[in-house]
Amino acid sequence: MVQPAILQPIKRLAKFPAPVRIVCFLLILLLFWVPIAGPIALLVTDQNLESLLTMPILYLEFLVLIQVWNRLLYNESKPLHRYGLRPFSSNGRNLLAGLCLGWGTVFSLFLLEGELGWVQWLPISATLPRIVGEALLISVLLAFAEELLFRGWLFNELERDYSSSAATVASSLIFAIAHFIRPLSELMAAWLTFPALLVLGLSLAWAKRATNGLIGLSIGIHGGLVGGYYILNVGHLIHPVATVPTWLTGMNGNPLASFPGVITLGVMAIGLRQLMQVHDRGKPRSKQQ
């Protein structure tokens, strides 16, 4: 099949190193998104409504672009399968297992902090069932979007040029940096957030590699952590004790952005890395090392 001449420069990107391909992909994505998001930003004054209108458009364009990108550069017609989004029943089981692990991690951390007197548990509200439903929906959708981006497309682009271990570290660093972009004053006030994000990124990458490249466990863990915190925060179930420093209870109210939170994520990361190593021992030696 003859490709239009305008697409030939894009096809040649396959010969460029991963960092160049990644930057070009993002620039193309912005090229199609900004003309739509710009007018919306000018017309809509409410930032929440603006995000609600523009971010789904961005992600829809991302889903379309990865199809075109993989077909043109790599002659692949099913990129979502390569990214780990395959219709296996094990993906669904991994998703549920990850949700349980994520929720259990958050609630266990707060139960421990409650026993230590660092936070106070508040009465359960009548709206809790609705909040739990919201948490489940929002957290899974958010985790799906981010995991397909970071552990799917980004990891895949890096792994084409580098070892799986290098792709794991690089994608985790990019994940942490992308979530840590904020004014300098806020960076200093929330410095513990970065190591927490880095360890989380490593955990999610190892979760994917431990499950034969399926992305369900990563989505579940990510969604469980976000959803568990959503329930406690929006449901007003806990209140930090004012006399306890924030590096113990969580900076900006985020329990994982604390010293105990980083340790908790570290324990989870070690477990997932061990699981990945067990999985890798059963595979033929490849570039994963």
C-alpha positions as CSV (number, residue, x, y, z in Angstrom):
1,M,0.0,0.0,0.0
2,V,1.4,3.4,-1.1
3,Q,1.5,5.9,1.7
4,P,0.8,9.6,1.1
5,A,4.0,11.6,0.7
6,I,3.2,13.7,3.8
7,L,3.4,10.5,5.9
8,Q,6.9,9.5,4.8
9,P,8.8,11.8,7.3
10,I,6.7,10.3,10.1
11,K,7.6,6.7,8.9
12,R,11.3,7.6,9.0
13,L,11.0,8.4,12.7
14,A,11.3,4.7,13.4
15,K,15.0,5.0,12.7
16,F,15.5,7.7,15.3
17,P,16.4,7.0,19.0
18,A,13.6,6.6,21.5
19,P,13.9,10.1,23.1
20,V,13.4,11.7,19.7
21,R,10.4,9.5,18.8
22,I,8.8,10.3,22.2
23,V,9.2,14.1,21.8
24,C,7.9,14.0,18.2
25,F,4.9,11.9,19.3
26,L,4.0,14.4,22.0
27,L,4.5,17.4,19.6
28,I,2.2,15.8,17.1
29,L,-0.4,15.1,19.8
30,L,-0.2,18.8,20.9
31,L,-0.4,19.9,17.3
32,F,-3.9,18.4,17.0
33,W,-5.1,19.2,20.6
34,V,-4.1,22.8,21.1
35,P,-6.3,24.2,18.3
36,I,-9.3,22.6,20.1
37,A,-8.3,23.2,23.7
38,G,-7.2,26.8,23.1
39,P,-10.6,28.2,22.3
40,I,-12.2,26.2,25.0
41,A,-9.7,27.7,27.5
42,L,-10.6,31.2,26.3
43,L,-14.3,30.7,26.5
44,V,-14.6,28.7,29.7
45,T,-13.6,30.4,32.9
46,D,-14.1,27.5,35.3
47,Q,-10.9,25.5,35.4
48,N,-12.6,22.3,36.4
49,L,-15.1,22.5,33.5
50,E,-12.2,23.4,31.2
51,S,-10.4,20.2,32.2
52,L,-13.5,18.2,31.9
53,L,-14.0,19.4,28.3
54,T,-10.4,19.3,27.1
55,M,-8.8,16.3,28.7
56,P,-11.1,13.7,27.2
57,I,-10.4,15.2,23.8
58,L,-6.6,14.9,24.5
59,Y,-6.9,11.3,25.5
60,L,-9.2,10.4,22.6
61,E,-6.6,11.9,20.2
62,F,-3.9,9.9,22.1
63,L,-5.8,6.7,21.4
64,V,-6.2,7.5,17.7
65,L,-2.6,8.6,17.4
66,I,-1.1,5.5,18.9
67,Q,-3.0,3.4,16.3
68,V,-1.6,5.5,13.4
69,W,1.8,5.8,15.0
70,N,2.4,2.1,15.4
71,R,1.0,1.2,11.9
72,L,3.2,3.8,10.2
73,L,6.5,3.3,12.2
74,Y,6.3,-0.3,13.2
75,N,3.7,-1.9,10.8
76,E,1.7,-3.1,13.8
77,S,-2.1,-3.0,13.8
78,K,-2.8,-3.9,17.4
79,P,-0.7,-1.6,19.7
80,L,-3.0,-2.0,22.6
81,H,-2.2,-5.7,22.7
82,R,1.5,-4.8,22.8
83,Y,0.9,-2.3,25.6
84,G,-0.6,-5.1,27.7
85,L,-4.3,-4.3,27.2
86,R,-5.2,-7.8,26.0
87,P,-8.7,-9.4,26.5
88,F,-7.5,-12.2,28.8
89,S,-9.5,-13.2,31.9
90,S,-6.2,-12.9,33.8
91,N,-6.1,-9.2,33.1
92,G,-9.5,-8.8,34.8
93,R,-8.3,-10.9,37.8
94,N,-5.1,-8.9,38.0
95,L,-7.2,-5.7,38.0
96,L,-9.2,-6.9,41.0
97,A,-6.1,-8.1,42.8
98,G,-4.4,-4.8,42.2
99,L,-7.4,-2.8,43.5
100,C,-7.4,-4.9,46.7
101,L,-3.7,-4.4,47.1
102,G,-4.0,-0.6,46.5
103,W,-7.0,-0.1,48.8
104,G,-5.4,-2.4,51.4
105,T,-2.2,-0.4,51.3
106,V,-3.9,2.9,51.9
107,F,-6.2,1.7,54.7
108,S,-3.5,-0.3,56.4
109,L,-1.3,2.8,56.5
110,F,-4.0,5.0,58.0
111,L,-5.0,2.3,60.5
112,L,-1.4,2.2,61.7
113,E,-1.2,6.0,61.9
114,G,-4.5,6.0,63.9
115,E,-3.0,3.5,66.3
116,L,0.1,5.7,66.7
117,G,-2.1,8.7,67.3
118,W,-1.1,10.6,64.2
119,V,-4.6,10.8,62.7
120,Q,-8.1,10.8,64.1
121,W,-10.8,8.6,62.6
122,L,-14.1,10.5,62.2
123,P,-17.7,9.2,62.1
124,I,-18.9,7.5,58.9
125,S,-21.1,9.7,56.8
126,A,-24.4,8.5,55.2
127,T,-22.9,9.4,51.8
128,L,-20.1,6.9,52.1
129,P,-21.6,4.3,49.7
130,R,-21.9,7.0,47.0
131,I,-18.4,8.1,47.6
132,V,-17.1,4.5,47.3
133,G,-18.9,4.2,44.0
134,E,-17.4,7.5,42.8
135,A,-13.9,6.4,44.0
136,L,-14.1,3.1,42.1
137,L,-15.2,4.7,38.8
138,I,-12.9,7.7,38.9
139,S,-9.8,5.9,40.1
140,V,-10.1,3.1,37.6
141,L,-10.6,5.5,34.7
142,L,-7.7,7.6,35.8
143,A,-5.4,4.6,36.4
144,F,-6.4,3.2,33.0
145,A,-5.5,6.5,31.3
146,E,-2.1,6.9,33.1
147,E,-1.1,3.3,32.8
148,L,-1.8,3.1,29.1
149,L,0.3,6.2,28.7
150,F,3.3,5.5,31.0
151,R,3.4,1.7,31.3
152,G,2.0,1.2,27.9
153,W,3.1,3.6,25.1
154,L,6.1,5.2,26.9
155,F,7.5,1.9,28.2
156,N,7.1,0.3,24.8
157,E,8.9,3.1,23.0
158,L,11.8,2.9,25.5
159,E,11.9,-0.9,25.5
160,R,12.4,-0.9,21.7
161,D,15.8,0.7,22.1
162,Y,16.9,-0.2,25.6
163,S,16.7,-3.2,28.1
164,S,13.5,-3.7,30.1
165,S,15.3,-2.7,33.2
166,A,16.5,0.6,31.6
167,A,13.0,1.2,30.3
168,T,11.5,0.6,33.8
169,V,13.8,3.1,35.4
170,A,13.4,5.8,32.7
171,S,9.6,5.5,32.4
172,S,9.4,5.7,36.2
173,L,11.5,8.8,36.4
174,I,9.4,10.5,33.6
175,F,6.3,9.4,35.5
176,A,7.5,11.0,38.7
177,I,8.7,14.2,37.0
178,A,5.5,14.6,35.1
179,H,3.5,14.5,38.3
180,F,5.9,16.8,40.2
181,I,5.7,19.8,37.9
182,R,4.6,22.7,40.0
183,P,5.8,26.1,41.3
184,L,9.2,26.0,43.1
185,S,7.6,27.0,46.5
186,E,5.3,24.0,46.3
187,L,8.2,21.7,45.2
188,M,10.0,22.5,48.4
189,A,6.9,22.0,50.5
190,A,6.1,18.6,49.0
191,W,9.6,17.2,48.4
192,L,8.6,13.8,49.7
193,T,6.1,13.4,46.9
194,F,8.9,12.8,44.4
195,P,10.5,9.7,45.9
196,A,7.0,8.4,46.5
197,L,6.1,8.8,42.9
198,L,9.4,7.3,41.7
199,V,8.9,4.2,43.9
200,L,5.3,4.0,42.7
201,G,6.4,4.2,39.1
202,L,8.9,1.3,39.6
203,S,6.2,-0.7,41.4
204,L,3.7,-0.4,38.6
205,A,6.3,-1.2,35.9
206,W,7.4,-4.3,37.9
207,A,3.8,-5.3,38.3
208,K,3.4,-5.3,34.5
209,R,6.5,-7.2,33.9
210,A,5.6,-9.8,36.6
211,T,2.3,-10.6,34.8
212,N,3.7,-11.3,31.4
213,G,3.3,-7.8,30.1
214,L,-0.4,-7.5,31.0
215,I,-1.4,-4.1,32.3
216,G,-4.3,-5.1,34.6
217,L,-2.4,-5.4,37.8
218,S,-0.7,-2.0,37.3
219,I,-4.1,-0.4,36.6
220,G,-5.6,-2.1,39.7
221,I,-2.8,-1.0,42.1
222,H,-2.8,2.5,40.7
223,G,-6.6,2.8,40.9
224,G,-6.6,1.2,44.4
225,L,-4.2,3.7,45.8
226,V,-6.1,6.7,44.2
227,G,-9.5,5.3,45.2
228,G,-8.5,4.5,48.8
229,Y,-7.3,8.0,49.3
230,Y,-10.4,9.5,47.6
231,I,-12.7,7.6,50.0
232,L,-10.8,8.8,53.1
233,N,-10.4,12.4,51.9
234,V,-13.7,13.1,50.2
235,G,-15.6,11.0,52.8
236,H,-13.9,13.0,55.6
237,L,-13.0,9.8,57.5
238,I,-9.7,10.9,58.9
239,H,-8.2,14.1,60.3
240,P,-4.4,14.6,60.9
241,V,-3.4,15.5,64.4
242,A,-2.1,19.1,64.2
243,T,0.9,18.4,66.5
244,V,2.2,15.7,64.2
245,P,4.6,16.9,61.4
246,T,3.4,16.5,57.9
247,W,6.3,14.4,56.9
248,L,4.7,11.7,59.1
249,T,1.1,12.2,58.1
250,G,1.5,13.2,54.5
251,M,2.4,16.4,52.7
252,N,-0.6,18.3,51.3
253,G,-2.9,15.6,52.9
254,N,-1.4,12.8,50.7
255,P,-0.6,9.9,52.9
256,L,1.8,8.4,50.5
257,A,3.8,11.6,50.4
258,S,5.1,10.9,53.9
259,F,8.0,9.0,55.3
260,P,5.8,6.0,56.4
261,G,4.1,6.3,52.9
262,V,7.4,6.0,51.1
263,I,8.4,3.0,53.2
264,T,5.0,1.4,52.6
265,L,5.4,1.9,48.8
266,G,9.0,0.5,49.1
267,V,7.8,-2.7,50.7
268,M,5.2,-3.1,48.0
269,A,7.8,-2.4,45.3
270,I,10.2,-5.0,46.8
271,G,7.4,-7.6,46.7
272,L,6.5,-6.8,43.1
273,R,10.1,-6.9,42.0
274,Q,10.5,-10.3,43.6
275,L,7.4,-11.5,41.8
276,M,8.8,-10.1,38.5
277,Q,12.1,-11.9,39.1
278,V,10.3,-15.2,39.7
279,H,8.4,-14.6,36.4
280,D,11.7,-13.8,34.5
281,R,13.4,-16.9,35.7
282,G,10.8,-18.9,33.8
283,K,11.5,-17.1,30.5
284,P,14.4,-17.6,28.0
285,R,17.2,-15.1,28.6
286,S,16.5,-11.9,26.7
287,K,17.2,-8.2,27.0
288,Q,15.1,-7.9,30.1
289,Q,18.3,-8.1,32.2
